[in-house]
Amino acid sequence: MGTMLRGFLLLLSLLSITAPAFSLYEDQVGLADWHQKYIGKVKDAVFHTQKTGRKRVVVSTEENVIASLDLRHGEIFWRHVLGPNDVIDRIDIAMGKYVITLSSEGSILRAWNLPDGQMVWEAFLQGPHSSKSSLLVPASLKVDKDNVILAFGKGCLHAVSGIHGEILWKKDLEAESFEIQHMIQASGSDLIHLVGFVGSSRFDSYTIDAKRGELLKHDSAAIPGGYSGQASLVSSSTLVVMDSAGSTVTTISFQDGKVTFSQTPVSTLIEDFVGKAKLLALKLEGVFAVKTGTHTTFVRVTVEGKLEVVDKINHATAVSDVLEISENRQAFAFVHSRSNGIDLTVKLGADWNHDLLKESIKMDQERGSVQKVYINNYIRTDRSHGFRALIVMEDHSLLLVQQGAVVWSREDALASVIDVKTSELPVEKKGVSVAKVEESLFEWLQGHVLKLKGTLMLASPDDMAAIQSLRLKASGKSKMTRDHNGFRKLLIVLTKAGKVFALHTGDGRIVWSRLLNSLRQSETCENPTGLNLFPWHVPHHHALDENPSALVVSRCGPSDDALGLLSFVDTYTGKELSSSSLDHSVVQVIPLPFMDSTEQRLHLLIDASGQAHLYPKTSDALSVFRPELSNVYWYSVEAETGIIKGYALKEKASDDYSFDTRSIWSIVFPSESEKIIKTSTRKLNEVVHTQAKVVADQDAMFKYISKNLLFVATVAPKASGDIGSSTPEESWLIVYLIDTITGRILHRMTHHGAQGPVEAVVSENWVIYHYFNLRAHKYEMSVIEIYDQSRADNKDVWKLILGKHNLTSPVSSYSRPEIMTRSQSYFFTHSVKSIAVTSTAKGITSKQLLIGTVGDQVLALDKRFLDPRRSVNPTQAEKEEGIIPLTDSLPIIPQSYITHALKVEGLRGIETVPAKLESTTLIFAYGVDLFFTRFAPSRTYDSLTEDFSYALLLLTIVALVAAIFITWILSEKKELRDKWR
């Protein structure tokens, strides 16, 4: 018995000194997290199907992604995210094995290996000034047996080696405002023609020897009627442009050193023409396309230079580039949308009366109009030509259409998430059985055998995959009802495409998606822009009978004075309940802490003129809001002018639901010394568990907690550029903590020799911000904690007993607060894209910072590392409190990456949502990719883990009961023997 007791105590001691691990076992990945990859809206595509092997299409997107997609399933073979500062201009395929990309306004040329996406070479193209870029990969142009790639950018034409990436020659065109339109290789020669415009009134043509880079000829002429920026190449010596008024087509012929112009009014080509015409980018021999409203007209340029209409389509139509299907045969496609699908037509350029292909394709959901189409041909078994089409829709989805059906689709709008909110799932109604017998007895036994093999480490890789599948199925995480822990929710996301998605937090699947009618392009709203997403109706008393809804706020254009749009969406079904076009702009949306009798939350919409508009516009909402009118304040930040203003409401203005505003304070930062680069506030729904903080010497400090606290960071104007653009002596970073009710500056701190970019997070009574220290050549993170000194007397126990404390006295922003601040700075290894903080239901669990690193991962860092009370030699009491000894740098623990080995490419934001279980927070990171996980900052102290072995616990209890019973019997027998002696 003594040996067993010693062994048990040894086991307990080993468990007590074991450090908590944050890493996952391999078979646990995917149980509580999911990761999805996207590419964004495709803006250019090149097919590669000529050789045997994998058929693929290489695409570039508006999220600056270059990717290779499988034509069979739409899966990503490989991709590269170049980042927001490296915009992809052109892509092409060279020598059948390299993907060529031109980016950053024609200054970076790269070659990627087609099969695996590895970068082969990179060339930096320099020039005297910025200009439009162009790329040409000639089919048969070689210099010293080396394939040549021609790239125009920065005002220069470069010839680059296709094998090594070396610049063979460079030609400066010496025209500062030359905007290139096309690079044309003359058939069977080494001559390259560059055609473009200088300003909007002059046409220029350059002829260059592609092998030596010599300028052979330069022709220039003034354009009658001006140039609108739209041009279509109809032959190697003819260009068609639209004039600046959009009412006249000008044909430009540049041949044998002569430039001639011929003008034709659009009204002579299109009857009843009204408005402004546009040219479509159609590279068809002898034909160009004109778009007027929803009509597309195809016009042929005859040998004599005359224009004649060959076809007219009375729908909004997308036209593809020309495809060479055989020698001297060109095909192209045009696609238009219908109510329940799309129509695809493929024609020969030389034969308009015959359709090579005409198909009607049905689609399962509304995706808006067709934006772009790219076609590719293949040879059928009967040796005829078949066609496949890659189609980009208005909702940014990507479709591959072949043989009259959608082969695959990709929801790439999720690569451009604007805003995220959560919605609870439906309550499980009584009388509906949750437990359903979904497997036979044999499957049940088979599952238990697999689990036993996994426990005994006898499972094969296939068995482990089956065990993982069983775990996912048994966890119930993908059910469409609420769970008692609050893990199952709906993520409602608004995307740049104007499409709203509901994602299930259990497995990341799309529950529903809706392209909002109010955010679709129309004659009255050509450029709708989504702004924010807000919870609108969250029923509590009628949760079984009513569905929650969300408010989507947008506006008709990118400018602040554009008219606003409101959409109301059912978060359970995705149905757009209603939408309305406002008669005022929307600059700011303020969710109010009030609800009307129907549990709709009240909102104030501030327009560009400073008026406030109450929504919903009901008498019930007005009766709730009017008594609180004098307690509503807000602020605005004008970063460009360096002004922060505070406002309050006055009585109603033009109608019952509109109110005038008055300015009550303002802070003006001197433009010659400070420029606002970052502001941050607390989350409105953050829960603070306690105001008091007990420190090591049994003292109590009271947190200064205010939802009206604003963090502002300013830098010297010279330091507002990239890191290194200014010296430490002329750089400084100043941070402010401002009360937004009174405009009072509570705290100000200056970091000399520091500059942005700044990322910050405000929580409870502290703020943490990240910046760059020019003197130390390192990134830094600083923390400021604020404490309320006006409640310091409450530490006297007798005052608490006698009731002479001020704990229950109201806290007002109008009274001057007696505050104390503590701060500390630490070096940090990485640059940071985003910072968030964990949030839990009651605010009891310790906080951890969630840092989006430059490597597109999310790092969890304990807030204790950023405690301003850290010292080199903490006392014993401070050690017991948890104070960590001071170091100059913050640690980065590899196991603390909550994204594991995964990357959230193009990371832009991190959202945290509390679960009902106090120990757990839900984390959603979004960028080009999406990542979701559950995270316990202080471990799961209030629940058992999902992989807890209840069978082993039961066996242990049975064994203990049996041991107690046997020990009791043996003890009784021993006692009986002792009595007989």
TIMAR-53892 format. One record per residue (C-alpha): x, y negated, z; residue in one letter. Coordinates in steps of 0.02 Angstrom, whole numbers, padded with zeros to 5 digits, always signed. Layout:
BEGIN
XYZA
...
***
This chain:
BEGIN
+00000+00000+00000M
+00144-00119+00041G
+00223-00090-00131T
+00057-00127-00218M
+00034-00287-00117L
+00208-00347-00159R
+00179-00312-00343G
+00014-00407-00340F
+00095-00558-00256L
+00237-00555-00384L
+00109-00557-00526L
+00020-00706-00448L
+00183-00801-00430S
+00228-00771-00613L
+00058-00833-00669L
+00073-00989-00562S
+00240-01045-00636I
+00194-01008-00817T
+00175-01170-00915A
+00009-01192-01006P
+00022-01155-01192A
-00070-01255-01324F
-00030-01140-01470S
-00148-01014-01549L
-00128-00834-01592Y
-00137-00794-01776E
-00307-00709-01760D
-00380-00860-01668Q
-00355-00983-01811V
-00524-01021-01890G
-00629-00975-01738L
-00641-01152-01671A
-00574-01254-01818D
-00588-01270-02006W
-00490-01356-02144H
-00551-01406-02317Q
-00450-01470-02465K
-00511-01594-02596Y
-00435-01702-02733I
-00553-01850-02758G
-00638-01922-02912K
-00548-01868-03071V
-00492-02010-03184K
-00384-01912-03308D
-00369-01729-03357A
-00260-01623-03472V
-00299-01441-03513F
-00165-01307-03527H
-00239-01152-03608T
-00127-01119-03758Q
-00021-00980-03686K
-00065-00818-03600T
-00076-00820-03411G
-00172-00933-03295R
-00288-01055-03382K
-00281-01222-03293R
-00322-01404-03303V
-00208-01538-03231V
-00298-01690-03160V
-00258-01857-03080S
-00383-01939-02963T
-00430-02106-02887E
-00357-02044-02721E
-00187-02036-02809N
-00184-01847-02814V
-00104-01746-02952I
-00172-01567-02951A
-00179-01408-03053S
-00348-01321-03049L
-00393-01143-03097D
-00516-01146-03243L
-00598-00985-03184R
-00650-01039-03009H
-00599-01221-02987G
-00476-01179-02849E
-00319-01282-02821I
-00160-01200-02884F
-00056-01343-02819W
-00073-01529-02785R
+00026-01681-02728H
-00045-01833-02639V
+00062-01982-02691L
-00014-02104-02567G
-00106-02270-02580P
+00049-02367-02637N
+00090-02254-02784D
-00059-02265-02901V
-00055-02139-03044I
-00068-02229-03212D
-00052-02088-03341R
-00026-01899-03348I
+00021-01780-03488D
+00103-01611-03521I
+00275-01603-03602A
+00362-01455-03683M
+00222-01341-03623G
+00301-01324-03450K
+00310-01496-03368Y
+00173-01609-03302V
+00226-01790-03331I
+00157-01928-03219T
+00182-02116-03235L
+00138-02214-03078S
+00163-02376-02981S
+00123-02490-03130E
+00240-02394-03244G
+00391-02397-03128S
+00404-02213-03077I
+00408-02070-03202L
+00406-01892-03135R
+00408-01716-03206A
+00326-01575-03110W
+00346-01390-03146N
+00180-01333-03220L
+00167-01160-03138P
+00206-01208-02957D
+00204-01398-02949G
+00384-01421-02893Q
+00458-01589-02943M
+00592-01564-03077V
+00655-01743-03093W
+00610-01922-03052E
+00656-02080-03146A
+00639-02259-03085F
+00597-02382-03223L
+00640-02563-03193Q
+00591-02721-03284G
+00576-02909-03266P
+00390-02921-03226H
+00234-02818-03194S
+00127-02763-03341S
+00003-02634-03397K
+00082-02461-03418S
+00073-02331-03555S
+00141-02155-03583L
+00179-02061-03744L
+00244-01882-03755V
+00289-01860-03939P
+00266-01686-04008A
+00423-01681-04118S
+00537-01823-04066L
+00712-01772-04009K
+00875-01862-03974V
+01029-01748-03974D
+00917-01594-03955K
+00833-01673-03804D
+00646-01703-03798N
+00603-01886-03774V
+00466-01960-03666I
+00418-02141-03695L
+00353-02245-03550A
+00305-02428-03552F
+00302-02523-03388G
+00368-02680-03305K
+00375-02764-03476G
+00499-02637-03546C
+00493-02482-03655L
+00597-02336-03589H
+00651-02177-03676A
+00678-02040-03547V
+00754-01867-03566S
+00620-01735-03548G
+00747-01609-03479I
+00848-01711-03355H
+00749-01870-03327G
+00893-01982-03381E
+00851-02150-03461I
+00916-02137-03640L
+00881-02318-03686W
+00780-02467-03629K
+00702-02608-03730K
+00640-02770-03652D
+00502-02844-03760L
+00533-03018-03685E
+00349-03064-03683A
+00299-03098-03504E
+00112-03072-03524S
+00111-02935-03656F
-00025-02808-03612E
+00002-02647-03708I
-00149-02555-03777Q
-00076-02410-03876H
+00089-02327-03920M
+00077-02246-04091I
+00200-02124-04168Q
+00201-02139-04356A
+00168-01971-04438S
+00328-01878-04484G
+00445-02021-04434S
+00544-02084-04285D
+00455-02251-04281L
+00350-02304-04132I
+00219-02442-04145H
+00170-02539-03990L
+00010-02641-04007V
-00063-02755-03876G
-00109-02931-03830F
-00033-03085-03752V
-00168-03166-03646G
-00338-03162-03729S
-00297-03250-03891S
-00144-03169-03973R
-00115-02997-04049F
+00062-02926-04051D
+00133-02774-04142S
+00309-02704-04116Y
+00395-02572-04223T
+00540-02483-04135I
+00662-02348-04187D
+00630-02213-04057A
+00802-02133-04071K
+00906-02290-04048R
+00784-02409-03963G
+00807-02545-04094E
+00670-02671-04128L
+00636-02664-04314L
+00487-02779-04331K
+00377-02895-04227H
+00212-02961-04295D
+00101-03084-04204S
-00061-03174-04243A
-00198-03270-04153A
-00364-03178-04128I
-00518-03273-04184P
-00650-03270-04048G
-00533-03209-03912G
-00513-03037-03833Y
-00615-02959-03690S
-00490-02824-03639G
-00576-02681-03733Q
-00495-02600-03884A
-00518-02439-03984S
-00388-02365-04102L
-00471-02298-04261V
-00312-02262-04362S
-00124-02281-04352S
-00141-02456-04426S
-00315-02514-04372T
-00376-02574-04204L
-00552-02628-04156V
-00579-02752-04014V
-00726-02840-03934M
-00722-03029-03918D
-00727-03118-03750S
-00914-03151-03766A
-00954-02967-03799G
-01053-03010-03954S
-00931-02988-04099T
-00825-02840-04156V
-00655-02887-04228T
-00562-02763-04339T
-00372-02788-04337I
-00268-02713-04477S
-00079-02713-04451F
+00012-02633-04598Q
+00163-02678-04705D
+00203-02826-04592G
+00033-02907-04616K
-00098-02934-04482V
-00276-02966-04545T
-00439-02991-04450F
-00618-02952-04495S
-00763-03003-04383Q
-00936-02924-04376T
-01075-02979-04257P
-01144-02838-04150V
-01320-02894-04195S
-01291-02841-04376T
-01247-02665-04318L
-01377-02644-04180I
-01555-02705-04200E
-01632-02804-04057D
-01462-02825-03976F
-01470-02929-03816V
-01338-02952-03683G
-01156-02901-03687K
-01081-02754-03782A
-00935-02644-03727K
-00814-02536-03824L
-00789-02355-03769L
-00614-02280-03770A
-00641-02162-03917L
-00484-02110-04015K
-00577-02036-04163L
-00508-02060-04338E
-00606-02199-04423G
-00744-02210-04290V
-00773-02316-04134F
-00916-02324-04009A
-01012-02476-03943V
-01112-02469-03782K
-01259-02589-03757T
-01360-02559-03599G
-01406-02375-03600T
-01378-02355-03787H
-01220-02292-03872T
-01190-02328-04057T
-01056-02243-04162F
-00986-02349-04303V
-00871-02294-04445R
-00737-02406-04520V
-00729-02373-04707T
-00573-02378-04814V
-00624-02550-04874E
-00637-02608-04692G
-00826-02615-04687K
-00927-02556-04536L
-01072-02436-04549E
-01176-02355-04410V
-01170-02165-04414V
-01267-02121-04256D
-01360-02198-04109K
-01398-02115-03942I
-01532-02191-03833N
-01462-02130-03666H
-01323-02175-03546A
-01186-02071-03625T
-01007-02022-03582A
-00894-01987-03732V
-00740-01877-03726S
-00571-01904-03806D
-00536-01822-03973V
-00480-01640-03975L
-00376-01570-04118E
-00454-01399-04149I
-00357-01364-04310S
-00258-01455-04442E
-00351-01612-04496N
-00504-01563-04392R
-00553-01666-04242Q
-00694-01633-04121A
-00766-01737-03981F
-00910-01723-03859A
-01039-01836-03782F
-01144-01798-03629V
-01296-01881-03554H
-01398-01844-03398S
-01577-01785-03382R
-01689-01772-03230S
-01637-01592-03194N
-01476-01571-03290G
-01365-01633-03431I
-01357-01617-03620D
-01189-01579-03701L
-01157-01605-03887T
-00994-01570-03980V
-00971-01639-04156K
-00840-01640-04291L
-00774-01813-04324G
-00792-01791-04511A
-00966-01711-04508D
-01096-01807-04408W
-01242-01706-04475N
-01181-01543-04400H
-01165-01500-04215D
-01026-01380-04168L
-01112-01357-04000L
-01273-01418-03921K
-01321-01358-03748E
-01437-01407-03608S
-01368-01365-03437I
-01475-01358-03281K
-01404-01416-03115M
-01461-01368-02941D
-01456-01544-02869Q
-01459-01727-02919E
-01283-01787-02956R
-01317-01951-03043G
-01258-02000-03215S
-01109-01930-03310V
-00953-02035-03288Q
-00821-01944-03392K
-00805-01788-03497V
-00652-01691-03557Y
-00665-01547-03680I
-00559-01397-03722N
-00582-01262-03854N
-00551-01075-03856Y
-00569-00938-03985I
-00717-00821-03966R
-00712-00637-04010T
-00793-00677-04178D
-00648-00800-04213R
-00762-00951-04199S
-00726-01101-04089H
-00801-01107-03915G
-00794-01259-03802F
-00783-01291-03617R
-00812-01462-03540A
-00746-01537-03380L
-00873-01665-03320I
-00855-01800-03187V
-01021-01854-03112M
-01076-02014-03027E
-01066-01932-02855D
-00880-01892-02889H
-00917-01706-02908S
-00821-01608-03039L
-00906-01477-03148L
-00843-01353-03276L
-00974-01312-03406V
-00958-01165-03525Q
-01085-01065-03626Q
-01233-01167-03564G
-01200-01147-03378A
-01104-01227-03238V
-00957-01110-03206V
-00902-01199-03048W
-00920-01364-02959S
-00818-01461-02831R
-00888-01588-02706E
-00739-01705-02715D
-00834-01854-02646A
-00781-01784-02476L
-00604-01844-02515A
-00663-02025-02491S
-00757-02029-02326V
-00801-02206-02269I
-00891-02175-02104D
-00937-02029-01990V
-01074-02003-01862K
-01142-01848-01776T
-01319-01783-01759S
-01386-01649-01644E
-01456-01492-01722L
-01639-01443-01698P
-01693-01375-01530V
-01729-01189-01531E
-01916-01177-01513K
-01999-01061-01386K
-02072-00900-01449G
-01941-00880-01585V
-01824-00737-01549S
-01642-00777-01574V
-01579-00599-01561A
-01604-00506-01724K
-01546-00330-01761V
-01435-00363-01912E
-01326-00206-01910E
-01347-00020-01899S
-01282+00092-01759L
-01139+00150-01870F
-01085-00032-01903E
-01095-00068-01716W
-00983+00081-01676L
-00865+00036-01817Q
-00847-00140-01749G
-00804-00077-01576H
-00677+00045-01647V
-00594-00098-01742L
-00587-00204-01584K
-00510-00059-01488L
-00378-00037-01623K
-00340-00223-01613G
-00322-00214-01424T
-00203-00066-01437L
-00107-00156-01578M
-00143-00014-01700L
-00241-00117-01825A
-00182-00139-02004S
-00189-00309-02092P
-00356-00260-02171D
-00421-00210-02000D
-00365-00378-01928M
-00459-00469-02067A
-00614-00365-02027A
-00596-00404-01841I
-00583-00590-01882Q
-00741-00579-01986S
-00833-00490-01845L
-00777-00623-01721R
-00839-00763-01833L
-01005-00674-01856K
-01026-00635-01671A
-00982-00811-01613S
-01145-00883-01679G
-01055-01044-01718K
-01141-01069-01886S
-01321-01059-01821K
-01435-01205-01862M
-01491-01235-01682T
-01414-01321-01532R
-01304-01224-01412D
-01292-01253-01224H
-01108-01306-01238N
-01142-01438-01372G
-01016-01366-01495F
-01139-01350-01640R
-01180-01518-01719K
-01201-01599-01888L
-01066-01716-01952L
-01154-01849-02057I
-01025-01927-02174V
-01043-02072-02295L
-00927-02069-02446T
-00864-02199-02567K
-00974-02122-02702A
-01131-02172-02607G
-01166-01990-02566K
-01209-01933-02390V
-01162-01758-02330F
-01209-01658-02176A
-01070-01539-02125L
-01096-01402-01995H
-00963-01412-01860T
-00962-01223-01843G
-00888-01179-02012D
-00883-01343-02110G
-01013-01291-02238R
-01119-01422-02325I
-01293-01410-02250V
-01362-01542-02369W
-01301-01683-02478S
-01391-01833-02551R
-01341-01963-02679L
-01435-02114-02615L
-01545-02202-02741N
-01503-02370-02664S
-01317-02338-02694L
-01333-02288-02877R
-01285-02405-03016Q
-01429-02500-03093S
-01465-02657-03193E
-01500-02754-03033T
-01352-02681-02937C
-01203-02639-03047E
-01075-02607-02909N
-01158-02545-02748P
-01036-02524-02603T
-01068-02422-02445G
-01020-02505-02282L
-01072-02411-02125N
-01176-02271-02054L
-01277-02291-01893F
-01394-02180-01790P
-01567-02253-01821W
-01693-02139-01738H
-01636-02015-01606V
-01791-01935-01527P
-01775-01870-01349H
-01953-01857-01284H
-02015-01789-01452H
-01861-01690-01504A
-01967-01538-01549L
-02085-01637-01662D
-01980-01774-01743E
-01819-01769-01842N
-01678-01892-01809P
-01632-02014-01946S
-01480-02118-01994A
-01463-02293-02064L
-01346-02323-02211V
-01298-02506-02235V
-01225-02558-02402S
-01220-02707-02517R
-01230-02746-02702C
-01048-02784-02736G
-00883-02802-02646P
-00901-02986-02596S
-00969-03037-02426D
-01110-03141-02501D
-01181-02995-02603A
-01359-02944-02557L
-01377-02802-02433G
-01459-02631-02453L
-01533-02518-02319L
-01567-02331-02332S
-01647-02217-02203F
-01600-02033-02211V
-01673-01883-02117D
-01520-01800-02039T
-01600-01626-02037Y
-01657-01618-02218T
-01558-01755-02306G
-01717-01832-02375K
-01705-02018-02407E
-01855-02078-02307L
-01853-02254-02376S
-01738-02388-02443S
-01749-02575-02461S
-01657-02715-02548S
-01629-02861-02430L
-01649-03044-02473D
-01490-03086-02377H
-01310-03027-02369S
-01235-02914-02235V
-01069-02964-02158V
-01084-02878-01990Q
-01199-02748-01911V
-01224-02749-01721I
-01309-02597-01643P
-01405-02660-01491L
-01426-02559-01330P
-01616-02567-01345F
-01747-02451-01419M
-01928-02480-01462D
-02072-02367-01410S
-02040-02249-01556T
-01857-02225-01500E
-01789-02322-01648Q
-01630-02415-01603R
-01629-02602-01634L
-01497-02680-01746H
-01442-02857-01787L
-01381-02891-01964L
-01275-03048-01982I
-01272-03129-02153D
-01140-03239-02236A
-01225-03399-02178S
-01219-03345-01996G
-01403-03303-01973Q
-01452-03147-01875A
-01590-03031-01936H
-01677-02906-01822L
-01715-02729-01883Y
-01834-02640-01878P
-01950-02782-01922K
-02094-02732-01809T
-02188-02824-01673S
-02141-02686-01551D
-01955-02712-01584A
-01976-02901-01570L
-02063-02885-01401S
-01918-02779-01337V
-01786-02896-01407F
-01856-03067-01359R
-01829-03052-01169P
-01647-03006-01204E
-01617-03146-01328L
-01508-03249-01211S
-01397-03099-01171N
-01344-03058-01349V
-01170-03114-01401Y
-01050-03063-01537W
-00889-03119-01617Y
-00809-03128-01789S
-00627-03111-01840V
-00566-03210-01990E
-00394-03134-02016A
-00351-03240-02167E
-00378-03406-02078T
-00322-03343-01907G
-00485-03388-01818I
-00588-03286-01694I
-00760-03355-01651K
-00891-03309-01523G
-01077-03333-01554Y
-01243-03330-01463A
-01422-03330-01527L
-01541-03476-01538K
-01727-03472-01567E
-01800-03396-01725K
-01761-03475-01893A
-01864-03450-02052S
-01969-03303-01993D
-02008-03204-01836D
-01865-03083-01862Y
-01725-03205-01907S
-01627-03308-01782F
-01506-03451-01794D
-01338-03436-01710T
-01226-03557-01617R
-01039-03552-01595S
-00991-03550-01410I
-00802-03528-01421W
-00661-03510-01546S
-00477-03466-01543I
-00367-03534-01682V
-00198-03452-01707F
-00069-03571-01784P
-00042-03515-01964S
+00141-03565-01963E
+00184-03445-01821S
+00050-03309-01808E
-00050-03200-01926K
-00184-03077-01867I
-00145-02899-01925I
-00244-02789-01805K
-00396-02793-01691T
-00470-02653-01587S
-00609-02627-01459T
-00678-02490-01348R
-00802-02365-01418K
-00978-02417-01371L
-01026-02243-01310N
-00871-02211-01204E
-00909-02145-01030V
-00801-02197-00881V
-00814-02078-00734H
-00749-02192-00596T
-00689-02370-00578Q
-00567-02331-00438A
-00395-02256-00463K
-00304-02182-00313V
-00116-02204-00324V
+00023-02107-00240A
+00031-02205-00077D
-00154-02172-00041Q
-00193-02346-00104D
-00339-02382-00220A
-00337-02489-00376M
-00495-02540-00468F
-00497-02531-00658K
-00551-02684-00754Y
-00683-02605-00865I
-00772-02711-00994S
-00853-02670-01159K
-00817-02848-01213N
-00627-02826-01215L
-00544-02862-01383L
-00364-02818-01424F
-00282-02934-01553V
-00108-02915-01628A
-00024-03056-01724T
+00147-03066-01808V
+00256-03202-01878A
+00207-03240-02059P
+00379-03186-02120K
+00356-03019-02031A
+00188-02980-02110S
+00268-02886-02255G
+00351-02715-02259D
+00475-02660-02126I
+00642-02743-02160G
+00570-02893-02253S
+00626-03008-02112S
+00766-03014-01985T
+00740-02981-01798P
+00770-03165-01760E
+00624-03222-01867E
+00506-03081-01817S
+00393-03064-01667W
+00235-02972-01618L
+00110-03053-01498I
-00033-02955-01421V
-00187-03029-01337Y
-00327-02961-01230L
-00479-03072-01254I
-00651-03074-01171D
-00772-03089-01318T
-00912-03168-01212I
-00815-03320-01152T
-00665-03318-01270G
-00549-03316-01119R
-00375-03244-01152I
-00350-03119-01011L
-00173-03067-01055H
-00038-03114-01181R
+00126-03026-01216M
+00265-03059-01343T
+00380-02927-01419H
+00529-03018-01496H
+00610-02935-01646G
+00457-02827-01681A
+00336-02816-01827Q
+00191-02714-01894G
+00104-02614-01955P
+00010-02601-01789V
-00107-02460-01739E
-00201-02474-01574A
-00332-02389-01467V
-00429-02462-01319V
-00504-02349-01186S
-00565-02377-01008E
-00447-02510-00936N
-00297-02482-01049W
-00237-02513-01226V
-00098-02423-01318I
-00022-02492-01477Y
+00113-02437-01599H
+00234-02550-01694Y
+00413-02560-01759F
+00561-02629-01660N
+00682-02711-01783L
+00821-02731-01654R
+00822-02547-01605A
+00775-02487-01782H
+00643-02374-01704K
+00456-02362-01685Y
+00385-02404-01514E
+00224-02374-01419M
+00172-02490-01279S
+00037-02475-01147V
-00054-02610-01050I
-00165-02565-00902E
-00283-02695-00826I
-00343-02692-00645Y
-00477-02796-00558D
-00403-02886-00408Q
-00569-02960-00352S
-00616-02790-00279R
-00449-02760-00193A
-00525-02798-00021D
-00638-02646-00037N
-00492-02536+00017K
-00530-02583+00199D
-00625-02433+00271V
-00709-02540+00407W
-00781-02656+00275K
-00853-02506+00185L
-00929-02440+00349I
-01000-02609+00399L
-01064-02643+00223G
-00957-02799+00198K
-00889-02745+00031H
-00926-02812-00143N
-00943-02647-00236L
-01124-02681-00278T
-01102-02863-00326S
-01137-02896-00510P
-00994-02913-00631V
-01011-03062-00748S
-00904-03113-00894S
-00937-03294-00851Y
-00837-03285-00688S
-00650-03299-00705R
-00583-03124-00671P
-00439-03095-00552E
-00341-02966-00649I
-00172-02883-00635M
-00085-02798-00781T
+00049-02668-00792R
+00142-02626-00951S
+00281-02517-01017Q
+00359-02479-01187S
+00430-02316-01255Y
+00517-02265-01415F
+00420-02150-01531F
+00492-02047-01673T
+00357-02061-01806H
+00264-02196-01897S
+00078-02184-01864V
-00073-02187-01979K
-00210-02183-01848S
-00232-02172-01659I
-00384-02107-01565A
-00417-02045-01388V
-00512-01893-01328T
-00687-01922-01260S
-00788-01806-01148T
-00967-01805-01086A
-00936-01872-00909K
-00763-01948-00929G
-00690-01836-00794I
-00564-01742-00901T
-00393-01821-00920S
-00364-01919-01080K
-00249-01871-01223Q
-00198-01979-01369L
-00231-01911-01543L
-00097-01979-01657I
-00110-01963-01846G
+00072-01950-01898T
+00156-01997-02061V
+00162-01810-02100G
-00030-01808-02106D
-00045-01705-01947Q
-00133-01743-01783V
-00026-01740-01626L
-00101-01731-01451A
+00000-01832-01324L
-00046-01833-01139D
-00090-02008-01077K
+00024-01976-00926R
+00175-01999-01040F
+00113-02177-01070L
+00087-02220-00886D
+00164-02392-00848P
+00203-02332-00671R
+00333-02207-00731R
+00503-02235-00649S
+00674-02154-00660V
+00663-02080-00485N
+00480-02058-00436P
+00444-02029-00253T
+00379-01863-00188Q
+00205-01937-00173A
+00212-01998-00354E
+00270-01826-00412K
+00121-01748-00323E
+00008-01873-00409E
+00077-01819-00578G
+00192-01965-00620I
+00322-01907-00748I
+00502-01968-00729P
+00542-02112-00845L
+00627-02080-01013T
+00654-02204-01154D
+00568-02094-01284S
+00402-02005-01292L
+00416-01816-01317P
+00346-01729-01470I
+00302-01549-01426I
+00277-01441-01582P
+00140-01340-01497Q
+00041-01501-01467S
-00005-01524-01650Y
-00190-01484-01648I
-00186-01464-01837T
-00062-01319-01813H
+00040-01299-01973A
-00097-01380-02080L
-00096-01553-02156K
-00240-01673-02175V
-00174-01750-02335E
-00204-01936-02352G
-00256-01948-02169L
-00360-02106-02141R
-00458-02083-01980G
-00489-01975-01825I
-00660-01964-01742E
-00690-01887-01571T
-00859-01828-01507V
-00893-01764-01331P
-00969-01593-01312A
-01092-01551-01173K
-00954-01449-01091L
-00852-01577-00994E
-00684-01497-01031S
-00702-01502-01220T
-00701-01636-01353T
-00738-01614-01539L
-00610-01688-01659I
-00639-01729-01842F
-00494-01793-01948A
-00526-01851-02126Y
-00428-01910-02276G
-00413-01820-02442V
-00435-01663-02334D
-00553-01630-02190L
-00507-01547-02025F
-00615-01506-01874F
-00571-01424-01710T
-00622-01408-01528R
-00494-01469-01403F
-00482-01455-01213A
-00362-01590-01147P
-00355-01510-00974S
-00386-01332-01028R
-00558-01250-01017T
-00572-01264-00829Y
-00762-01254-00831D
-00790-01103-00942S
-00720-00938-00996L
-00636-00927-01166T
-00724-00841-01311E
-00595-00701-01314D
-00618-00663-01128F
-00631-00475-01105S
-00794-00446-01013Y
-00770-00259-01033A
-00604-00267-00942L
-00684-00372-00804L
-00823-00243-00786L
-00697-00101-00780L
-00597-00195-00648T
-00752-00221-00540I
-00801-00038-00557V
-00623+00015-00514A
-00621-00098-00361L
-00790-00034-00301V
-00731+00146-00327A
-00568+00108-00236A
-00663+00030-00091I
-00780+00180-00081F
-00637+00306-00087I
-00537+00206+00040T
-00689+00201+00154W
-00711+00391+00142I
-00526+00422+00176L
-00531+00301+00323S
-00684+00390+00397E
-00598+00559+00381K
-00438+00491+00461K
-00536+00415+00604E
-00628+00581+00631L
-00464+00676+00636R
-00393+00552+00761D
-00545+00577+00874K
-00524+00767+00872W
-00345+00752+00935R
***
